[in-house]
Amino acid sequence: MQDGTHDHVRSYHLHRLATALDVEGFHATVKTTYPAALHVFIPGASMLAESIDCTPGTDDDGRLCWYYRWSWGELLAGTEDPPGAAAKIAVVLAARCALTGRAPGSLTRVPGARLRRGWLSG
């Protein structure tokens, strides 16, 4: 069953992560169908994409917290640090890029995306 409040909060956190990923040079789109999810890919290498969702949980004191979660279900990071989560996503996607033999220079630009030089080597 859809929960309007949770879905609004989920979309809010995913949009914050999308903004942080733009700074890292990735194109990210928030799909607002239920449940909302973030689809991120490397410009010019969309087959190396990843989907991130956002899920509620509790902290050690039992308080409600929100977490970013990888497509395979593992928690990525808390939503209080979108730039930190974006950096982790960048590392994983860069590793996938390296495994497929794609070089940073072979990536094409997507309008609105800023690709940092040397992101693959960092």
Biopython code that builds the backbone (N, CA, C, O; Angstrom):
import numpy as np
from Bio.PDB.StructureBuilder import StructureBuilder

atoms = [
    (1, "MET", "N", (0.837, -1.173, 0.000)),
    (1, "MET", "CA", (0.000, 0.000, 0.000)),
    (1, "MET", "C", (0.885, 1.241, 0.000)),
    (1, "MET", "O", (1.913, 1.283, 0.676)),
    (2, "GLN", "N", (0.485, 2.229, -0.748)),
    (2, "GLN", "CA", (1.260, 3.455, -0.835)),
    (2, "GLN", "C", (1.048, 4.306, 0.404)),
    (2, "GLN", "O", (-0.066, 4.411, 0.917)),
    (3, "ASP", "N", (2.104, 4.900, 0.869)),
    (3, "ASP", "CA", (2.059, 5.798, 2.008)),
    (3, "ASP", "C", (2.544, 7.151, 1.516)),
    (3, "ASP", "O", (3.738, 7.332, 1.279)),
    (4, "GLY", "N", (1.620, 8.114, 1.358)),
    (4, "GLY", "CA", (1.950, 9.413, 0.795)),
    (4, "GLY", "C", (3.042, 10.140, 1.546)),
    (4, "GLY", "O", (3.915, 10.745, 0.924)),
    (5, "THR", "N", (3.018, 10.098, 2.889)),
    (5, "THR", "CA", (4.033, 10.791, 3.676)),
    (5, "THR", "C", (5.402, 10.172, 3.459)),
    (5, "THR", "O", (6.373, 10.885, 3.204)),
    (6, "HIS", "N", (5.490, 8.848, 3.558)),
    (6, "HIS", "CA", (6.780, 8.180, 3.354)),
    (6, "HIS", "C", (7.277, 8.378, 1.935)),
    (6, "HIS", "O", (8.475, 8.560, 1.719)),
    (7, "ASP", "N", (6.362, 8.344, 0.955)),
    (7, "ASP", "CA", (6.815, 8.506, -0.420)),
    (7, "ASP", "C", (7.317, 9.925, -0.669)),
    (7, "ASP", "O", (8.258, 10.118, -1.439)),
    (8, "HIS", "N", (6.709, 10.911, -0.036)),
    (8, "HIS", "CA", (7.187, 12.292, -0.165)),
    (8, "HIS", "C", (8.589, 12.430, 0.441)),
    (8, "HIS", "O", (9.465, 13.053, -0.158)),
    (9, "VAL", "N", (8.796, 11.854, 1.614)),
    (9, "VAL", "CA", (10.108, 11.914, 2.273)),
    (9, "VAL", "C", (11.137, 11.164, 1.436)),
    (9, "VAL", "O", (12.261, 11.635, 1.260)),
    (10, "ARG", "N", (10.758, 10.007, 0.925)),
    (10, "ARG", "CA", (11.664, 9.208, 0.076)),
    (10, "ARG", "C", (12.099, 10.024, -1.139)),
    (10, "ARG", "O", (13.289, 10.080, -1.449)),
    (11, "SER", "N", (11.154, 10.655, -1.826)),
    (11, "SER", "CA", (11.472, 11.466, -3.007)),
    (11, "SER", "C", (12.374, 12.639, -2.637)),
    (11, "SER", "O", (13.306, 12.964, -3.373)),
    (12, "TYR", "N", (12.102, 13.270, -1.505)),
    (12, "TYR", "CA", (12.922, 14.392, -1.042)),
    (12, "TYR", "C", (14.382, 13.974, -0.889)),
    (12, "TYR", "O", (15.281, 14.647, -1.393)),
    (13, "HIS", "N", (14.614, 12.862, -0.193)),
    (13, "HIS", "CA", (15.987, 12.393, 0.026)),
    (13, "HIS", "C", (16.649, 11.972, -1.287)),
    (13, "HIS", "O", (17.839, 12.218, -1.481)),
    (14, "LEU", "N", (15.900, 11.346, -2.183)),
    (14, "LEU", "CA", (16.478, 10.930, -3.461)),
    (14, "LEU", "C", (16.841, 12.136, -4.327)),
    (14, "LEU", "O", (17.844, 12.098, -5.039)),
    (15, "HIS", "N", (16.052, 13.193, -4.277)),
    (15, "HIS", "CA", (16.399, 14.409, -5.016)),
    (15, "HIS", "C", (17.670, 15.054, -4.444)),
    (15, "HIS", "O", (18.483, 15.589, -5.199)),
    (16, "ARG", "N", (17.841, 15.008, -3.151)),
    (16, "ARG", "CA", (19.076, 15.534, -2.542)),
    (16, "ARG", "C", (20.280, 14.730, -3.027)),
    (16, "ARG", "O", (21.332, 15.301, -3.312)),
    (17, "LEU", "N", (20.130, 13.413, -3.123)),
    (17, "LEU", "CA", (21.216, 12.574, -3.615)),
    (17, "LEU", "C", (21.482, 12.840, -5.100)),
    (17, "LEU", "O", (22.637, 12.849, -5.527)),
    (18, "ALA", "N", (20.438, 13.052, -5.876)),
    (18, "ALA", "CA", (20.611, 13.354, -7.300)),
    (18, "ALA", "C", (21.433, 14.627, -7.485)),
    (18, "ALA", "O", (22.285, 14.695, -8.371)),
    (19, "THR", "N", (21.181, 15.625, -6.657)),
    (19, "THR", "CA", (21.948, 16.866, -6.721)),
    (19, "THR", "C", (23.418, 16.617, -6.397)),
    (19, "THR", "O", (24.308, 17.148, -7.061)),
    (20, "ALA", "N", (23.664, 15.805, -5.368)),
    (20, "ALA", "CA", (25.048, 15.487, -4.996)),
    (20, "ALA", "C", (25.741, 14.685, -6.106)),
    (20, "ALA", "O", (26.933, 14.876, -6.346)),
    (21, "LEU", "N", (25.023, 13.806, -6.772)),
    (21, "LEU", "CA", (25.602, 13.017, -7.860)),
    (21, "LEU", "C", (25.926, 13.897, -9.067)),
    (21, "LEU", "O", (26.888, 13.628, -9.786)),
    (22, "ASP", "N", (25.145, 14.929, -9.292)),
    (22, "ASP", "CA", (25.434, 15.859, -10.383)),
    (22, "ASP", "C", (26.794, 16.505, -10.173)),
    (22, "ASP", "O", (27.548, 16.696, -11.127)),
    (23, "VAL", "N", (27.108, 16.839, -8.936)),
    (23, "VAL", "CA", (28.414, 17.419, -8.611)),
    (23, "VAL", "C", (29.526, 16.419, -8.918)),
    (23, "VAL", "O", (30.621, 16.815, -9.316)),
    (24, "GLU", "N", (29.254, 15.121, -8.736)),
    (24, "GLU", "CA", (30.239, 14.072, -9.029)),
    (24, "GLU", "C", (30.364, 13.791, -10.531)),
    (24, "GLU", "O", (31.255, 13.052, -10.951)),
    (25, "GLY", "N", (29.475, 14.378, -11.341)),
    (25, "GLY", "CA", (29.546, 14.182, -12.788)),
    (25, "GLY", "C", (28.661, 13.091, -13.331)),
    (25, "GLY", "O", (28.869, 12.638, -14.457)),
    (26, "PHE", "N", (27.684, 12.654, -12.572)),
    (26, "PHE", "CA", (26.776, 11.599, -13.008)),
    (26, "PHE", "C", (25.412, 12.173, -13.341)),
    (26, "PHE", "O", (25.008, 13.202, -12.798)),
    (27, "HIS", "N", (24.720, 11.510, -14.223)),
    (27, "HIS", "CA", (23.344, 11.877, -14.534)),
    (27, "HIS", "C", (22.446, 11.020, -13.658)),
    (27, "HIS", "O", (22.577, 9.796, -13.643)),
    (28, "ALA", "N", (21.550, 11.644, -12.940)),
    (28, "ALA", "CA", (20.645, 10.914, -12.057)),
    (28, "ALA", "C", (19.222, 11.400, -12.273)),
    (28, "ALA", "O", (18.972, 12.596, -12.430)),
    (29, "THR", "N", (18.301, 10.456, -12.278)),
    (29, "THR", "CA", (16.890, 10.763, -12.464)),
    (29, "THR", "C", (16.090, 10.102, -11.352)),
    (29, "THR", "O", (16.258, 8.912, -11.084)),
    (30, "VAL", "N", (15.231, 10.863, -10.710)),
    (30, "VAL", "CA", (14.347, 10.305, -9.687)),
    (30, "VAL", "C", (13.048, 9.896, -10.369)),
    (30, "VAL", "O", (12.355, 10.718, -10.969)),
    (31, "LYS", "N", (12.736, 8.617, -10.263)),
    (31, "LYS", "CA", (11.471, 8.099, -10.771)),
    (31, "LYS", "C", (10.479, 8.144, -9.613)),
    (31, "LYS", "O", (10.711, 7.544, -8.563)),
    (32, "THR", "N", (9.390, 8.848, -9.810)),
    (32, "THR", "CA", (8.461, 9.060, -8.707)),
    (32, "THR", "C", (7.318, 8.055, -8.665)),
    (32, "THR", "O", (6.378, 8.225, -7.889)),
    (33, "THR", "N", (7.382, 7.017, -9.482)),
    (33, "THR", "CA", (6.396, 5.949, -9.352)),
    (33, "THR", "C", (6.619, 5.274, -8.013)),
    (33, "THR", "O", (7.703, 5.374, -7.438)),
    (34, "TYR", "N", (5.611, 4.592, -7.515)),
    (34, "TYR", "CA", (5.750, 3.988, -6.189)),
    (34, "TYR", "C", (6.475, 2.664, -6.283)),
    (34, "TYR", "O", (6.108, 1.842, -7.123)),
    (35, "PRO", "N", (7.480, 2.412, -5.472)),
    (35, "PRO", "CA", (8.161, 3.394, -4.634)),
    (35, "PRO", "C", (9.159, 4.193, -5.458)),
    (35, "PRO", "O", (9.703, 3.695, -6.444)),
    (36, "ALA", "N", (9.391, 5.403, -5.059)),
    (36, "ALA", "CA", (10.338, 6.266, -5.767)),
    (36, "ALA", "C", (11.729, 5.643, -5.731)),
    (36, "ALA", "O", (12.100, 4.986, -4.758)),
    (37, "ALA", "N", (12.492, 5.853, -6.799)),
    (37, "ALA", "CA", (13.860, 5.332, -6.880)),
    (37, "ALA", "C", (14.708, 6.296, -7.691)),
    (37, "ALA", "O", (14.192, 7.061, -8.506)),
    (38, "LEU", "N", (15.996, 6.251, -7.463)),
    (38, "LEU", "CA", (16.952, 7.082, -8.180)),
    (38, "LEU", "C", (17.713, 6.194, -9.153)),
    (38, "LEU", "O", (18.259, 5.159, -8.769)),
    (39, "HIS", "N", (17.745, 6.606, -10.407)),
    (39, "HIS", "CA", (18.505, 5.879, -11.420)),
    (39, "HIS", "C", (19.686, 6.752, -11.796)),
    (39, "HIS", "O", (19.515, 7.895, -12.220)),
    (40, "VAL", "N", (20.885, 6.210, -11.639)),
    (40, "VAL", "CA", (22.108, 6.973, -11.892)),
    (40, "VAL", "C", (22.971, 6.212, -12.891)),
    (40, "VAL", "O", (23.101, 4.990, -12.825)),
    (41, "PHE", "N", (23.561, 6.974, -13.824)),
    (41, "PHE", "CA", (24.464, 6.326, -14.777)),
    (41, "PHE", "C", (25.591, 7.262, -15.137)),
    (41, "PHE", "O", (25.514, 8.474, -14.939)),
    (42, "ILE", "N", (26.630, 6.676, -15.666)),
    (42, "ILE", "CA", (27.791, 7.417, -16.132)),
    (42, "ILE", "C", (27.458, 7.957, -17.516)),
    (42, "ILE", "O", (27.044, 7.186, -18.382)),
    (43, "PRO", "N", (27.624, 9.242, -17.751)),
    (43, "PRO", "CA", (27.372, 9.765, -19.092)),
    (43, "PRO", "C", (28.173, 8.992, -20.136)),
    (43, "PRO", "O", (29.389, 8.841, -20.019)),
    (44, "GLY", "N", (27.477, 8.511, -21.151)),
    (44, "GLY", "CA", (28.126, 7.764, -22.222)),
    (44, "GLY", "C", (28.282, 6.285, -21.936)),
    (44, "GLY", "O", (28.772, 5.543, -22.787)),
    (45, "ALA", "N", (27.877, 5.837, -20.755)),
    (45, "ALA", "CA", (28.003, 4.415, -20.390)),
    (45, "ALA", "C", (26.773, 3.990, -19.590)),
    (45, "ALA", "O", (26.898, 3.498, -18.469)),
    (46, "SER", "N", (25.598, 4.179, -20.160)),
    (46, "SER", "CA", (24.358, 3.932, -19.426)),
    (46, "SER", "C", (24.160, 2.468, -19.029)),
    (46, "SER", "O", (23.339, 2.176, -18.160)),
    (47, "MET", "N", (24.891, 1.548, -19.645)),
    (47, "MET", "CA", (24.772, 0.147, -19.246)),
    (47, "MET", "C", (25.416, -0.108, -17.891)),
    (47, "MET", "O", (25.235, -1.178, -17.310)),
    (48, "LEU", "N", (26.160, 0.857, -17.386)),
    (48, "LEU", "CA", (26.788, 0.728, -16.072)),
    (48, "LEU", "C", (25.956, 1.425, -14.999)),
    (48, "LEU", "O", (26.494, 1.883, -13.991)),
    (49, "ALA", "N", (24.663, 1.505, -15.214)),
    (49, "ALA", "CA", (23.754, 2.235, -14.335)),
    (49, "ALA", "C", (23.526, 1.502, -13.009)),
    (49, "ALA", "O", (23.816, 0.314, -12.868)),
    (50, "GLU", "N", (23.006, 2.246, -12.066)),
    (50, "GLU", "CA", (22.646, 1.699, -10.757)),
    (50, "GLU", "C", (21.341, 2.351, -10.320)),
    (50, "GLU", "O", (21.082, 3.514, -10.632)),
    (51, "SER", "N", (20.534, 1.604, -9.607)),
    (51, "SER", "CA", (19.310, 2.130, -9.009)),
    (51, "SER", "C", (19.492, 2.180, -7.504)),
    (51, "SER", "O", (19.973, 1.230, -6.886)),
    (52, "ILE", "N", (19.102, 3.299, -6.930)),
    (52, "ILE", "CA", (19.211, 3.508, -5.487)),
    (52, "ILE", "C", (17.809, 3.807, -4.972)),
    (52, "ILE", "O", (17.072, 4.590, -5.572)),
    (53, "ASP", "N", (17.450, 3.185, -3.867)),
    (53, "ASP", "CA", (16.191, 3.565, -3.251)),
    (53, "ASP", "C", (16.454, 4.120, -1.859)),
    (53, "ASP", "O", (17.598, 4.190, -1.410)),
    (54, "CYS", "N", (15.417, 4.498, -1.208)),
    (54, "CYS", "CA", (15.517, 5.129, 0.098)),
    (54, "CYS", "C", (14.496, 4.442, 1.001)),
    (54, "CYS", "O", (13.328, 4.305, 0.638)),
    (55, "THR", "N", (14.935, 4.021, 2.152)),
    (55, "THR", "CA", (14.063, 3.238, 3.019)),
    (55, "THR", "C", (14.126, 3.740, 4.462)),
    (55, "THR", "O", (15.185, 4.164, 4.926)),
    (56, "PRO", "N", (13.003, 3.693, 5.168)),
    (56, "PRO", "CA", (13.030, 4.092, 6.570)),
    (56, "PRO", "C", (13.573, 2.966, 7.441)),
    (56, "PRO", "O", (13.471, 1.790, 7.092)),
    (57, "GLY", "N", (14.137, 3.335, 8.551)),
    (57, "GLY", "CA", (14.634, 2.385, 9.534)),
    (57, "GLY", "C", (14.716, 3.091, 10.870)),
    (57, "GLY", "O", (14.210, 4.202, 11.029)),
    (58, "THR", "N", (15.342, 2.455, 11.811)),
    (58, "THR", "CA", (15.523, 3.069, 13.127)),
    (58, "THR", "C", (16.992, 3.069, 13.493)),
    (58, "THR", "O", (17.751, 2.191, 13.083)),
    (59, "ASP", "N", (17.384, 4.065, 14.271)),
    (59, "ASP", "CA", (18.754, 4.112, 14.758)),
    (59, "ASP", "C", (18.865, 3.295, 16.041)),
    (59, "ASP", "O", (17.907, 2.631, 16.436)),
    (60, "ASP", "N", (20.012, 3.338, 16.687)),
    (60, "ASP", "CA", (20.247, 2.541, 17.890)),
    (60, "ASP", "C", (19.322, 2.929, 19.042)),
    (60, "ASP", "O", (19.092, 2.134, 19.953)),
    (61, "ASP", "N", (18.793, 4.155, 18.999)),
    (61, "ASP", "CA", (17.886, 4.621, 20.046)),
    (61, "ASP", "C", (16.423, 4.435, 19.675)),
    (61, "ASP", "O", (15.539, 4.875, 20.410)),
    (62, "GLY", "N", (16.156, 3.788, 18.544)),
    (62, "GLY", "CA", (14.785, 3.526, 18.134)),
    (62, "GLY", "C", (14.118, 4.677, 17.391)),
    (62, "GLY", "O", (12.914, 4.626, 17.138)),
    (63, "ARG", "N", (14.871, 5.709, 17.037)),
    (63, "ARG", "CA", (14.308, 6.848, 16.307)),
    (63, "ARG", "C", (14.250, 6.552, 14.814)),
    (63, "ARG", "O", (15.097, 5.839, 14.276)),
    (64, "LEU", "N", (13.242, 7.107, 14.157)),
    (64, "LEU", "CA", (13.093, 6.936, 12.714)),
    (64, "LEU", "C", (14.243, 7.611, 11.977)),
    (64, "LEU", "O", (14.554, 8.773, 12.241)),
    (65, "CYS", "N", (14.864, 6.901, 11.070)),
    (65, "CYS", "CA", (15.939, 7.407, 10.217)),
    (65, "CYS", "C", (15.673, 6.917, 8.804)),
    (65, "CYS", "O", (14.961, 5.934, 8.593)),
    (66, "TRP", "N", (16.252, 7.612, 7.847)),
    (66, "TRP", "CA", (16.141, 7.197, 6.449)),
    (66, "TRP", "C", (17.520, 6.834, 5.923)),
    (66, "TRP", "O", (18.520, 7.455, 6.280)),
    (67, "TYR", "N", (17.556, 5.823, 5.072)),
    (67, "TYR", "CA", (18.809, 5.307, 4.530)),
    (67, "TYR", "C", (18.705, 5.163, 3.018)),
    (67, "TYR", "O", (17.642, 4.839, 2.490)),
    (68, "TYR", "N", (19.819, 5.406, 2.323)),
    (68, "TYR", "CA", (19.921, 5.070, 0.911)),
    (68, "TYR", "C", (20.291, 3.591, 0.840)),
    (68, "TYR", "O", (21.057, 3.092, 1.664)),
    (69, "ARG", "N", (19.732, 2.891, -0.164)),
    (69, "ARG", "CA", (19.964, 1.448, -0.277)),
    (69, "ARG", "C", (20.287, 1.087, -1.723)),
    (69, "ARG", "O", (19.634, 1.555, -2.656)),
    (70, "TRP", "N", (21.319, 0.236, -1.894)),
    (70, "TRP", "CA", (21.704, -0.273, -3.209)),
    (70, "TRP", "C", (20.579, -1.130, -3.788)),
    (70, "TRP", "O", (19.686, -1.569, -3.062)),
    (71, "SER", "N", (20.628, -1.362, -5.088)),
    (71, "SER", "CA", (19.613, -2.172, -5.767)),
    (71, "SER", "C", (19.583, -3.605, -5.247)),
    (71, "SER", "O", (18.550, -4.265, -5.352)),
    (72, "TRP", "N", (20.683, -4.103, -4.691)),
    (72, "TRP", "CA", (20.720, -5.472, -4.179)),
    (72, "TRP", "C", (20.297, -5.549, -2.714)),
    (72, "TRP", "O", (20.365, -6.619, -2.109)),
    (73, "GLY", "N", (19.861, -4.429, -2.138)),
    (73, "GLY", "CA", (19.280, -4.435, -0.796)),
    (73, "GLY", "C", (20.195, -4.009, 0.334)),
    (73, "GLY", "O", (19.727, -3.794, 1.452)),
    (74, "GLU", "N", (21.470, -3.882, 0.077)),
    (74, "GLU", "CA", (22.422, -3.480, 1.117)),
    (74, "GLU", "C", (22.321, -1.975, 1.371)),
    (74, "GLU", "O", (22.207, -1.183, 0.436)),
    (75, "LEU", "N", (22.365, -1.591, 2.660)),
    (75, "LEU", "CA", (22.327, -0.168, 2.981)),
    (75, "LEU", "C", (23.595, 0.505, 2.480)),
    (75, "LEU", "O", (24.701, -0.005, 2.656)),
    (76, "LEU", "N", (23.413, 1.658, 1.856)),
    (76, "LEU", "CA", (24.513, 2.439, 1.299)),
    (76, "LEU", "C", (25.012, 3.463, 2.313)),
    (76, "LEU", "O", (26.203, 3.511, 2.622)),
    (77, "ALA", "N", (24.096, 4.278, 2.827)),
    (77, "ALA", "CA", (24.462, 5.353, 3.758)),
    (77, "ALA", "C", (23.189, 5.967, 4.316)),
    (77, "ALA", "O", (22.098, 5.774, 3.779)),
    (78, "GLY", "N", (23.348, 6.702, 5.396)),
    (78, "GLY", "CA", (22.236, 7.468, 5.925)),
    (78, "GLY", "C", (21.970, 8.674, 5.033)),
    (78, "GLY", "O", (22.869, 9.150, 4.340)),
    (79, "THR", "N", (20.743, 9.163, 5.051)),
    (79, "THR", "CA", (20.371, 10.276, 4.184)),
    (79, "THR", "C", (20.868, 11.626, 4.695)),
    (79, "THR", "O", (20.694, 12.642, 4.023)),
    (80, "GLU", "N", (21.483, 11.647, 5.874)),
    (80, "GLU", "CA", (21.977, 12.923, 6.400)),
    (80, "GLU", "C", (23.230, 13.413, 5.664)),
    (80, "GLU", "O", (23.651, 14.552, 5.865)),
    (81, "ASP", "N", (23.831, 12.567, 4.815)),
    (81, "ASP", "CA", (25.052, 12.946, 4.104)),
    (81, "ASP", "C", (24.978, 12.563, 2.619)),
    (81, "ASP", "O", (25.657, 11.628, 2.193)),
    (82, "PRO", "N", (24.159, 13.274, 1.823)),
    (82, "PRO", "CA", (24.092, 12.936, 0.395)),
    (82, "PRO", "C", (25.434, 13.011, -0.330)),
    (82, "PRO", "O", (25.692, 12.151, -1.172)),
    (83, "PRO", "N", (26.316, 14.000, -0.052)),
    (83, "PRO", "CA", (27.612, 13.998, -0.746)),
    (83, "PRO", "C", (28.452, 12.755, -0.422)),
    (83, "PRO", "O", (29.155, 12.244, -1.294)),
    (84, "GLY", "N", (28.387, 12.272, 0.807)),
    (84, "GLY", "CA", (29.116, 11.059, 1.167)),
    (84, "GLY", "C", (28.573, 9.845, 0.438)),
    (84, "GLY", "O", (29.340, 9.002, -0.027)),
    (85, "ALA", "N", (27.246, 9.752, 0.335)),
    (85, "ALA", "CA", (26.629, 8.650, -0.406)),
    (85, "ALA", "C", (26.983, 8.743, -1.886)),
    (85, "ALA", "O", (27.259, 7.728, -2.525)),
    (86, "ALA", "N", (26.976, 9.959, -2.432)),
    (86, "ALA", "CA", (27.330, 10.148, -3.847)),
    (86, "ALA", "C", (28.770, 9.713, -4.106)),
    (86, "ALA", "O", (29.061, 9.119, -5.144)),
    (87, "ALA", "N", (29.665, 10.002, -3.175)),
    (87, "ALA", "CA", (31.063, 9.589, -3.330)),
    (87, "ALA", "C", (31.189, 8.073, -3.357)),
    (87, "ALA", "O", (31.972, 7.531, -4.137)),
    (88, "LYS", "N", (30.420, 7.377, -2.507)),
    (88, "LYS", "CA", (30.441, 5.905, -2.508)),
    (88, "LYS", "C", (29.907, 5.352, -3.826)),
    (88, "LYS", "O", (30.463, 4.400, -4.372)),
    (89, "ILE", "N", (28.836, 5.946, -4.334)),
    (89, "ILE", "CA", (28.277, 5.519, -5.615)),
    (89, "ILE", "C", (29.300, 5.748, -6.726)),
    (89, "ILE", "O", (29.453, 4.905, -7.610)),
    (90, "ALA", "N", (29.995, 6.873, -6.688)),
    (90, "ALA", "CA", (31.018, 7.180, -7.690)),
    (90, "ALA", "C", (32.110, 6.120, -7.695)),
    (90, "ALA", "O", (32.579, 5.719, -8.760)),
    (91, "VAL", "N", (32.517, 5.666, -6.519)),
    (91, "VAL", "CA", (33.563, 4.635, -6.431)),
    (91, "VAL", "C", (33.082, 3.336, -7.072)),
    (91, "VAL", "O", (33.823, 2.707, -7.827)),
    (92, "VAL", "N", (31.851, 2.933, -6.778)),
    (92, "VAL", "CA", (31.319, 1.680, -7.334)),
    (92, "VAL", "C", (31.163, 1.778, -8.848)),
    (92, "VAL", "O", (31.554, 0.861, -9.570)),
    (93, "LEU", "N", (30.600, 2.872, -9.331)),
    (93, "LEU", "CA", (30.428, 3.005, -10.773)),
    (93, "LEU", "C", (31.762, 3.144, -11.493)),
    (93, "LEU", "O", (31.910, 2.662, -12.616)),
    (94, "ALA", "N", (32.734, 3.794, -10.865)),
    (94, "ALA", "CA", (34.066, 3.890, -11.469)),
    (94, "ALA", "C", (34.707, 2.516, -11.572)),
    (94, "ALA", "O", (35.371, 2.210, -12.562)),
    (95, "ALA", "N", (34.511, 1.687, -10.551)),
    (95, "ALA", "CA", (35.060, 0.327, -10.590)),
    (95, "ALA", "C", (34.403, -0.473, -11.710)),
    (95, "ALA", "O", (35.081, -1.221, -12.414)),
    (96, "ARG", "N", (33.094, -0.326, -11.882)),
    (96, "ARG", "CA", (32.411, -1.015, -12.976)),
    (96, "ARG", "C", (32.953, -0.542, -14.320)),
    (96, "ARG", "O", (33.140, -1.337, -15.242)),
    (97, "CYS", "N", (33.201, 0.751, -14.419)),
    (97, "CYS", "CA", (33.743, 1.319, -15.648)),
    (97, "CYS", "C", (35.121, 0.713, -15.935)),
    (97, "CYS", "O", (35.419, 0.357, -17.075)),
    (98, "ALA", "N", (35.952, 0.599, -14.904)),
    (98, "ALA", "CA", (37.290, 0.038, -15.064)),
    (98, "ALA", "C", (37.217, -1.436, -15.464)),
    (98, "ALA", "O", (38.018, -1.894, -16.278)),
    (99, "LEU", "N", (36.266, -2.180, -14.900)),
    (99, "LEU", "CA", (36.123, -3.603, -15.222)),
    (99, "LEU", "C", (35.711, -3.833, -16.669)),
    (99, "LEU", "O", (36.041, -4.861, -17.260)),
    (100, "THR", "N", (34.989, -2.874, -17.236)),
    (100, "THR", "CA", (34.547, -3.030, -18.614)),
    (100, "THR", "C", (35.530, -2.437, -19.603)),
    (100, "THR", "O", (35.317, -2.514, -20.813)),
    (101, "GLY", "N", (36.617, -1.840, -19.096)),
    (101, "GLY", "CA", (37.634, -1.285, -19.975)),
    (101, "GLY", "C", (37.305, 0.072, -20.550)),
    (101, "GLY", "O", (37.968, 0.528, -21.481)),
    (102, "ARG", "N", (36.284, 0.729, -20.006)),
    (102, "ARG", "CA", (35.939, 2.068, -20.491)),
    (102, "ARG", "C", (36.886, 3.076, -19.884)),
    (102, "ARG", "O", (37.122, 3.066, -18.676)),
    (103, "ALA", "N", (37.420, 3.933, -20.701)),
    (103, "ALA", "CA", (38.323, 4.982, -20.232)),
    (103, "ALA", "C", (37.536, 6.261, -20.006)),
    (103, "ALA", "O", (36.544, 6.499, -20.696)),
    (104, "PRO", "N", (37.953, 7.088, -19.059)),
    (104, "PRO", "CA", (37.238, 8.333, -18.817)),
    (104, "PRO", "C", (37.094, 9.197, -20.056)),
    (104, "PRO", "O", (36.072, 9.863, -20.219)),
    (105, "GLY", "N", (38.087, 9.205, -20.932)),
    (105, "GLY", "CA", (38.021, 10.017, -22.140)),
    (105, "GLY", "C", (36.992, 9.536, -23.134)),
    (105, "GLY", "O", (36.622, 10.278, -24.044)),
    (106, "SER", "N", (36.506, 8.275, -22.982)),
    (106, "SER", "CA", (35.529, 7.747, -23.921)),
    (106, "SER", "C", (34.109, 8.107, -23.538)),
    (106, "SER", "O", (33.169, 7.794, -24.269)),
    (107, "LEU", "N", (33.943, 8.762, -22.397)),
    (107, "LEU", "CA", (32.607, 9.126, -21.957)),
    (107, "LEU", "C", (32.151, 10.399, -22.644)),
    (107, "LEU", "O", (32.934, 11.329, -22.839)),
    (108, "THR", "N", (30.893, 10.430, -23.003)),
    (108, "THR", "CA", (30.341, 11.621, -23.628)),
    (108, "THR", "C", (29.604, 12.444, -22.594)),
    (108, "THR", "O", (29.208, 11.938, -21.543)),
    (109, "ARG", "N", (29.425, 13.707, -22.897)),
    (109, "ARG", "CA", (28.766, 14.604, -21.955)),
    (109, "ARG", "C", (27.254, 14.542, -22.127)),
    (109, "ARG", "O", (26.739, 14.391, -23.235)),
    (110, "VAL", "N", (26.571, 14.659, -21.020)),
    (110, "VAL", "CA", (25.124, 14.755, -20.996)),
    (110, "VAL", "C", (24.794, 16.192, -20.614)),
    (110, "VAL", "O", (25.370, 16.708, -19.656)),
    (111, "PRO", "N", (23.888, 16.856, -21.329)),
    (111, "PRO", "CA", (23.556, 18.232, -20.964)),
    (111, "PRO", "C", (23.173, 18.317, -19.488)),
    (111, "PRO", "O", (22.351, 17.541, -19.002)),
    (112, "GLY", "N", (23.770, 19.255, -18.796)),
    (112, "GLY", "CA", (23.484, 19.447, -17.379)),
    (112, "GLY", "C", (24.398, 18.661, -16.461)),
    (112, "GLY", "O", (24.413, 18.918, -15.257)),
    (113, "ALA", "N", (25.161, 17.710, -16.985)),
    (113, "ALA", "CA", (26.066, 16.925, -16.145)),
    (113, "ALA", "C", (27.466, 17.520, -16.220)),
    (113, "ALA", "O", (27.907, 17.981, -17.272)),
    (114, "ARG", "N", (28.146, 17.501, -15.098)),
    (114, "ARG", "CA", (29.527, 17.993, -15.048)),
    (114, "ARG", "C", (30.434, 16.795, -14.762)),
    (114, "ARG", "O", (30.387, 16.212, -13.679)),
    (115, "LEU", "N", (31.238, 16.448, -15.723)),
    (115, "LEU", "CA", (32.150, 15.321, -15.572)),
    (115, "LEU", "C", (33.496, 15.848, -15.123)),
    (115, "LEU", "O", (34.140, 16.617, -15.838)),
    (116, "ARG", "N", (33.926, 15.436, -13.934)),
    (116, "ARG", "CA", (35.220, 15.883, -13.422)),
    (116, "ARG", "C", (36.330, 15.129, -14.113)),
    (116, "ARG", "O", (36.200, 13.934, -14.376)),
    (117, "ARG", "N", (37.405, 15.804, -14.407)),
    (117, "ARG", "CA", (38.574, 15.140, -14.981)),
    (117, "ARG", "C", (39.209, 14.257, -13.917)),
    (117, "ARG", "O", (39.363, 14.663, -12.765)),
    (118, "GLY", "N", (39.572, 13.055, -14.316)),
    (118, "GLY", "CA", (40.267, 12.158, -13.406)),
    (118, "GLY", "C", (39.400, 11.469, -12.389)),
    (118, "GLY", "O", (39.934, 10.908, -11.432)),
    (119, "TRP", "N", (38.076, 11.477, -12.540)),
    (119, "TRP", "CA", (37.233, 10.868, -11.512)),
    (119, "TRP", "C", (37.446, 9.373, -11.418)),
    (119, "TRP", "O", (37.247, 8.790, -10.353)),
    (120, "LEU", "N", (37.847, 8.741, -12.507)),
    (120, "LEU", "CA", (38.046, 7.302, -12.487)),
    (120, "LEU", "C", (39.283, 6.921, -11.675)),
    (120, "LEU", "O", (39.313, 5.861, -11.049)),
    (121, "SER", "N", (40.285, 7.766, -11.683)),
    (121, "SER", "CA", (41.528, 7.424, -10.997)),
    (121, "SER", "C", (41.492, 7.779, -9.513)),
    (121, "SER", "O", (42.384, 7.374, -8.768)),
    (122, "GLY", "N", (40.482, 8.524, -9.070)),
    (122, "GLY", "CA", (40.424, 8.956, -7.684)),
    (122, "GLY", "C", (39.675, 8.044, -6.853)),
    (122, "GLY", "O", (39.538, 8.275, -5.652)),
]
sb = StructureBuilder()
sb.init_structure("model")
sb.init_model(0)
sb.init_chain("A")
sb.init_seg("    ")
for serial, (resi, resn, name, xyz) in enumerate(atoms, 1):
    if name == "N":
        sb.init_residue(resn, " ", resi, " ")
    sb.init_atom(name, np.array(xyz, "f"), 0.0, 1.0, " ", f" {name:<3s}", serial, name[0])
structure = sb.get_structure()
